[in-house]
Amino acid sequence: MSTVTTPDGTRIFYKDWGPRDAQPIVFHHGWPLSADDWDNQMLYFLSKGYRVIAHDRRGHGRSTQSATGHDMDTYAADVMTLTDELNLKGAFHVGHSTGGGEVARYVARAKTGRVAKAVLVSAVPPGMVKSEWNPAGVPIEVFDGLRSTLAANRAQFYIDFPTGPFYGFNRPGAKSIQGLIDNWWRQGMMGSASAQYEGIKAFSETDFRGDLKTIKVPVLVAHGTDDQIVPYPASAPLSIKLLKHGTLKTYEGFPHGMLSTNPETLNPDLLAFFKS
């Protein structure tokens, strides 16, 4: 099992497939999942000749269930440890949901030459919580509810969440995909309840406006209009205004988990951005 060890002793698990001299793509998963959430994309881009890498965030999947460090600064620092260990240069970084926040913070601080492009998919930047600067944001009480539900019965919560709003299976006429639901549950239950509980604060209350303003490389912002987890009006259109070289791609009616429900649309669009 491939791991890197951070300065505080946390072991970060990662997958690394493809030729070592090929263009690297690094995938950053959402809460409370793992690198396995990227299997579809990793196989797709591996078939296109890329080197594909995905890690389990600390406290998630097969990485150490650390007691501390469940914040965006540490998440980004862990990615720096990984990219330094693998000596990645000119990489493409793709983040979904919480992983999009991790990408924004990492890319804003990355060493020169490490990053060529970035993609934020259904991502939490510029900031999820309702505030004076983001009145369309989500009330803090919603996130308090997530914490309470997780603490009360995490196993049931991790069935209800993907069965309902995450993939949009709660919409009239939507066809549920049991495999996606079961895999979401499996990934979530692999991780630490404590890390996932603390991670709710990290993905919901972090302000990414400074990160977005700092990023100099091209960034694709992809978001579905029927995202019930990270509402479109409070995220993608605001992020694109802060980026120096941003491109917004909107997917009408697509849900938060659109990378899994609609990979036949998303994967070619990512490929086109990488080749542009």
MOTA-V178608 format. One record per run of one state. SS is the DSSP state (2 for helix, 1 for strand, 0 for the rest). FROM is the first residue (numbers start at 0). TO is the last residue. If there is no record, write none. Layout:
BEGIN
SS	FROM	TO
SS	FROM	TO
END
This chain:
BEGIN
0	0	1
1	2	4
0	5	9
1	10	16
0	17	22
1	23	27
0	28	33
2	34	46
0	47	49
1	50	54
0	55	70
2	71	85
0	86	89
1	90	95
0	96	96
2	97	108
0	109	113
1	114	120
0	121	127
1	128	128
0	129	136
1	137	137
0	138	138
2	139	165
0	166	176
2	177	189
0	190	191
2	192	204
0	205	207
2	208	213
0	214	216
1	217	223
0	224	230
2	231	233
0	234	234
2	235	241
0	242	244
1	245	250
0	251	256
2	257	260
0	261	261
2	262	274
0	275	275
END
